[in-house]
Amino acid sequence: QVQLVESGGGSVQAGGSLTLSCAASGYIYSNGYMGWFRQAPGKGREGVATLARTGSTTYLDSVKGRFAISKDNAKNILYLQMNSLQSEDTDMYYCAAKPSYNWSFRSLSQTDYMYWGQGTQVTVSS
């Protein structure tokens, strides 16, 4: 059974940093692409960052240069390092994954994902 468990959310002042973690079961971690999404109440889920099996990444334009997605292969953990946080970054953040034979595939579209975590709240105050 695939499990994705996020942690690391919290409250921070604008300009601050947070690191989100997503603990993933071994199968999906080693055999799929993964991503981070965010969603505000009443809005659709927005892709923030995605990581292919090759290590290639894609970011939402508004977070480029501020956010970084990475993996710790020894711990099966996906990270999202968030710097220079802004009030517009306030959202519930979700980790997502899907198995794939395509090593280079990655996506910021929620419809391309199969498994989701429960979410962790990030609140940025100005």
Buried (B, 14 or more C-beta within 10 A) or exposed (E): EBEBBBBBBEEBEBEBEBBBBBBBBEEBBEEBBBBBBBBEEEEEBBBBBBBBBEEEBBBBEEBEEBBBBBBEEEEBBBBBBBBEBBEEBBBBBBBBBBBBEEEEBBBBEBEBBEBBBEBBEBBBEE
